[in-house]
Amino acid sequence: MTATQPQRRVRIGAGAGYSGDRIEPAVELAQYGALDYLVFECLAERTIAIAQQARSKDPELGYDPLLETRMKAVLPAALRNGVRIISNMGAANPLAAARKTAEIARSLGLGDVKIAAVTGDDVLDVVRQGDFCFVESGERVADYKDRLVSANAYLGASAIVDALAAGAQIVLTGRVADPSLFVAPLIHEFGWRMDDWQTLGQATVIGHLLECAGQITGGYFADPGFKDVPELARLGFPIAEVGQDGGVVITKLAQAGGRVTEATCKEQLLYEIHDPQRYLQPDVVADFSQVRVAQEAPDRVRVSGGRGTPRTDTLKVSVAYFDGYIGEGQISYGGPGAFARARLALDIVRERLVLTGVQTRELRFDLIGVNALHGETAAVGYAEPYEVRARVAGRTTSLAQAVQIGNEVETLYTNGPAGGGGVTKSAREVVAVQSVLLPREHVTPAFSMVEA
């Protein structure tokens, strides 16, 4: 490259920050973003356990429930404009997700489309057979053996890189570390080595900034009168312009709502980070401590200084298991004396649960808007509310007892105190998640190609 030649840039857009995110901003990026890649990050800790349950009932399910809607909306513009798509919407069934996407592409008449499914994250059999302890509680996983739902290792970028090298236009994965979805196309485009720890550390900064989509364009940042953000109803999703050296500018489409500032980028940089010097990822141990954020122009922020050290010998595995049931009931009181009547309602339900023999492991009695978030101490000194909603929630070992909690709240309608209304009740099975650390040699990432 001569001194007069501009550095090549790769443009990556964030199409989603969670499974149920808005679809229009991604379509807008595919149409007008001049992107090379559009990445959808749609997989939370418990999402994949729920997907595993769906797959157990139907082997062709288990992928993200919005996969079909998203693909129908975004594929025409993306393929027309040469935008490659990467997403963890494969969830518990990447192969089925790839087949469904191929079916959609055919139905839309989009021609030949190469779709890759990345697998290898499902390690339930390995975890069942091994002698592991949960990182969070120290308990033996073997003690939960009959309650296990799923175990998924956080894969890195490698299999996505291989799929892109094989010509995949769409790559659908299961459990992959969120930043790795963005790191992979950069490794592919720039030919970075998988042991270039400094560059991969900076790439992880980029992935971390983009992974929550609208958070960095002002969504989660907004706080009226303190941190104002324009046109939140039309919030645009971010774009990263990345150079060969890993230098990046975070921006958005000019016509989209929201804003990109030093402050929005700094807040997202700190989001969910425990130790900024050792952000453990499957590709690298990233170091955010020397990152610099600088506003270059309106809605253009340069981020530099990410570093890294060699990756760990183990991978985090999210292990999901059945953990009983939660029963809940809510009822509202309004007008003079609403606060006192709501407190009496909770006292009545508390006594009723004892009288009817409902056994709970955890039990909460909340006055929403008064003490539900921060407890009684924080509520002291505030004026009595004109309206309040009483909530009772408990964890039980049986569905029948969980149902009884909501039923007891509902009986307040006619059994007092006066003026209760708007009752809701529910009972649901709980899927809990803890983690284990699994040696890398037990995990074999791979990809399969599906053609439409």
C-alpha positions, 0 to 999 in steps of 0.5 A: 500500500502506497502512502497515497492509498487509503486504508481498506475498510470493512463495514459491519452493522449490528442487526440485533442486540437480543432475540426479540429486538426490532427488525426495521433497523436491520433492514435499514442497514441492509438497504442503505448501510453499504455494509460488508457484514450484518451481524445478529446477536440473538442468544442470551444465557437462558435462550438456548435452554428454551430452544433446546426444549423446543427442539426436544418436542420437534427436531426441526425446531430449536432455532430463534423464533424470529429467524423466519421473520428476520430473514424474510425482511432482510435477505432481499436487500442484503443479498442484492447489496452483497451483505453477508449475514452472521448470526447465532439465531441457530440457537439449539439447532443451527442445521435446521436454521440453515435449512429454514433459511435456504427454504426462505431464500428459495421462496423469495426467488433469491437464486443460489445462496450459500448458507453455513451452519456452525456446530460443536457447541452442544457438549451436554454428553461430555458434561454428563459424563465428566466430573465437573463442579459449577463455577458459581456454587461449587456444587457437583454437576452430577448431583443435577444429572436428572435435571439437566436440560442443556450444556453449550460451550461458548465457541470462538471465531474459528469455525465462522472464519472457516465457513466464510473462507468456504464462501458462505454468504450466511453463517448461522451458529449456536452458542458463540461468544457475542464478540466472536460473531464480529471478530470472525469476519475481521479475521477473514477479511484482513487475514489476521492470525488466530494468535495475534493477541493484540489485534484480537484484543482490539477486535474484541473491543469492536465486537463488544461495542456492537453486540448490543446494537441500539445500546451504543446508539443511545437506547439504553443510554437515554435518560430524559433531561440528563442524557437526551437522545433524539428520535428514540422511536426510530433508533438506528443500529450501529456500524463499525468501520474497521481498518487492517490495523483494527482501528475503528470508527463507530457510527450510524446512518445519518437518517436514523434516530439516536446518536453516537457519542463518546459517552454512549461508547464508554457506557457500552464499553463498560457494560457487563465487564468485570475485570477490564484487564482480563475480559475472558473470551474464547479467542483471546483474553482482552484488555480494555484498560488502555482503550481510548474513545474520541469524537471525530465528528457528529455520530463518528467516534474512534475507539482504539487501544484494545489489547490482548493476551493468549486465550485460556485453555478452557471454555465457559459452558452454560449448563441449564437445568430444571429448578422448580416452579415460580407462582405469581399473583398481582393485584392493584389498589388505588385511591385514598388508603391504597397503600394500607390496603395493599399492605393488608392484602400482602399480609392476608396472602402471607397467612393464607399460604401458611394455612393452605400448606404451600411450601416455598424455597423463596417467597417475595411480597412486593409493593410495586412502585414502593419497595419492590426494587430497593426494599423498605429502607429506600422507601422511607421518607416518600409520600404515600402513593395514590395507587400501588400494585401488590405482588406475591411470588414464590418458588416451589417444587411442584406446579400445583403449589405454584398455581396456588400462590396466584390463586390466593392473590386472585381470591382477594377480589371478593375476600378483601380488602376493598377495591382490589382490581386488575389481577394477573396470575401465572405459574411456570417451570424454571430453567436455571443456568450455571457455568462450568469450565471445559478443557478446549480439547473436548470441543470440536467446532465445525461447519456444514454448508447448505445451499438454496 
